[in-house]
Amino acid sequence: MSLQSRFQLDSPTYINQLRITDEFLVASTSGGLVAILNTKCQHAALVLSEGECPHKQVIQAGRLWDIACYDKVMATANDDGIVRLWSLESG
């Protein structure tokens, strides 16, 4: 088995949750960042700046309690008591 793709979150916090769907890898941090990587990405660079890779996006989702992913949708439960739905394709 070989490494398909990788990315590093440029964040001072730690990754606290990982989710994977058929198309996406989703990592959330304790600081509220959510990184979304299309698993079809073949870029070799470990650290990509914003906009360098169309397969990677980072969104600020606020302080998260939990995330759930299904197909191309992510649900976040925030500490403000609001559940939000996100498109994994467009953020």
VENNOR-V982526 format. One record per residue. N is the residue number from 1. OMEGA is omega in whole degrees, 0 to 359 (999 if undefined). Layout:
# VENNOR-V982526
n=<N/N>
omega=<OMEGA/OMEGA>
This chain:
# VENNOR-V982526
n=<1/2/3/4/5/6/7/8/9/10/11/12/13/14/15/16/17/18/19/20/21/22/23/24/25/26/27/28/29/30/31/32/33/34/35/36/37/38/39/40/41/42/43/44/45/46/47/48/49/50/51/52/53/54/55/56/57/58/59/60/61/62/63/64/65/66/67/68/69/70/71/72/73/74/75/76/77/78/79/80/81/82/83/84/85/86/87/88/89/90/91>
omega=<181/178/181/181/180/172/181/176/178/187/180/181/182/176/181/178/174/175/178/174/178/185/191/168/183/178/177/181/179/179/176/174/174/178/182/180/173/185/176/182/179/179/184/185/180/181/179/177/179/177/181/182/180/182/184/173/178/179/175/185/183/181/188/170/183/172/175/181/174/180/182/182/174/174/176/174/185/180/176/178/181/173/181/176/183/171/178/178/186/182/999>
